[in-house]
Amino acid sequence: MKDVKNMAGVTDTVEFDIKPEEEIKSETETKPKAAIDAPDSGSYDAIIIGGGPAGTTGGVYLARKMINTLLISPDLGGQVLRTSEVENYPGFKTISGWELANEFKENLMQYRIHLRIGDRVVAVELSENGGIVQTEMGSEYSFKSLVVATGTRSRLLGVPGEKEFYGRGVTYCATCDGPLYKGEKVAVIGGGNSALTAANDLLSLGCTVQVINFLPEVQADAVLVEKSKSHGNITFHTNHQIEEIVGDMSVNGIIIHDRESGETAKLDVSGVFIEIGLIPNSTFAEGILELNDRKEIVVDCFCRTNIPGIFAAGDVTNVPNKQIIIAAGEGAKAALGINDYLLKKKL
Ligand SMILES: Cc1cc2nc3c(=O)[nH]c(=O)nc-3n(C[C@H](O)[C@H](O)[C@H](O)COP(=O)(O)OP(=O)(O)OC[C@H]3O[C@@H](n4cnc5c(N)ncnc54)[C@H](O)[C@@H]3O)c2cc1C
């Protein structure tokens, strides 16, 4: 029971029908999962390619509109599965990436949607009022509308130690993993804006930062470079190449090679932040959808691509700031856009 003020400012007393916690818990646990595995072929009003925050959110919205939808993805969670802790997704003070991905999955699974998990789209062909997607495992599905939500992957350095120490000193996200290295000696690999943004984040965490840049000049905006230099705790190794990331249980150093003098040196660091760019997973869309020079799918503010009925959402698009909340929001927008499209086209 609670006192509330009504519109006229008079205090009313209302009774809430609050269920005992155990009752709510047992209802949630017994609620059947409505999502089902997709057959090997079929026709859908909407197909979502990708199971990250954008794709799963799009799936929830489309399923809630009772649109006959298929989601195809190797996984449910996307990059979130690779994130240790997430502290900037509303509703959770802190949550592990795995748990958040599971929340997305559970939310999706309660709706009637067909899922093709463990497979990936390798080709898209357009036809009148839709098209066909082909998957790596040889399935074909036709669609009236499509959401491309395939995200990005980090560009890899390709040096010994990179894969071996991934998650044990090697990371691709300073925003997420920086706090784990508070006050420590770290290396940032790269010289662009994301590298210098990472360096500045790490400096503000009290880290001593070594920036290793392949090119003779740092390419980042001057304002970022100046800001980093004002900290004093940063050293730039331009025209240097990483030869190896070394350590035992976790990273304890990097071997760098001076491209001018040919000299090699070991720098003692416990964290290596690789910031040499993201690659959008848009290869299958080349020649079909408009891509920008970074190979991101170009969308308008309704997530529409240059092809009517094909929408794109999340990190794979030209929408700036690659974050979970943004990808999820864009996924919702794309799904609502599809709903409008199908209604208007009477498809
Ligand atoms: C290590 C790390 C830590 C991060 N930490 C944070 C954080 O703390 N907070 C934050 O807000 N953001 C963080 N991010 C960024 C955030 O994870 C992304 O912005 C977000 O996941 C983007 O969602 P998305 O759905 O657009 O793409 P993704 O998450 O990349 O999902 C893309 C999906 O598409 C699938 N896919 C790819 N190709 C195909 C294909 N051909 N066919 C079918 N499916 C395909 C993938 O398997 C995946 O399921 C982090 C990123 C990384 C890498």
The ligand as a Gaussian input file, in Angstrom:
#p B3LYP/6-31G(d) Opt

LIG

0 1
 C       36.437000      -6.366000     -25.872000
 C       35.266000      -5.446000     -26.080000
 C       34.710000      -4.818000     -24.998000
 C       33.628000      -3.950000     -25.163000
 N       33.099000      -3.350000     -24.056000
 C       32.035000      -2.544000     -24.181000
 C       31.438000      -1.949000     -23.031000
 O       31.881000      -2.133000     -21.900000
 N       30.351000      -1.169000     -23.240000
 C       29.824000      -0.926000     -24.474000
 O       28.812000      -0.236000     -24.578000
 N       30.388000      -1.469000     -25.574000
 C       31.474000      -2.269000     -25.462000
 N       32.038000      -2.829000     -26.574000
 C       31.427000      -2.557000     -27.898000
 C       30.144000      -3.393000     -28.083000
 O       30.388000      -4.741000     -27.757000
 C       29.641000      -3.274000     -29.509000
 O       29.418000      -1.916000     -29.803000
 C       28.341000      -4.042000     -29.715000
 O       28.485000      -5.403000     -29.383000
 C       27.877000      -3.929000     -31.159000
 O       26.738000      -4.708000     -31.329000
 P       26.313000      -5.224000     -32.775000
 O       25.118000      -6.072000     -32.573000
 O       26.230000      -4.096000     -33.713000
 O       27.542000      -6.088000     -33.281000
 P       28.290000      -7.338000     -32.645000
 O       28.234000      -7.354000     -31.188000
 O       29.617000      -7.342000     -33.321000
 O       27.438000      -8.576000     -33.165000
 C       27.472000      -8.945000     -34.509000
 C       26.833000     -10.301000     -34.648000
 O       26.790000     -10.670000     -36.016000
 C       27.301000     -11.985000     -36.169000
 N       27.820000     -12.108000     -37.527000
 C       28.954000     -11.588000     -38.050000
 N       29.053000     -11.927000     -39.352000
 C       27.951000     -12.658000     -39.655000
 C       27.474000     -13.289000     -40.841000
 N       28.145000     -13.246000     -41.982000
 N       26.306000     -13.966000     -40.783000
 C       25.596000     -14.027000     -39.633000
 N       26.001000     -13.441000     -38.485000
 C       27.161000     -12.766000     -38.500000
 C       28.337000     -12.101000     -35.067000
 O       28.662000     -13.442000     -34.794000
 C       27.585000     -11.425000     -33.941000
 O       26.654000     -12.286000     -33.349000
 C       33.107000      -3.702000     -26.447000
 C       33.664000      -4.342000     -27.551000
 C       34.725000      -5.211000     -27.374000
 C       35.315000      -5.913000     -28.557000

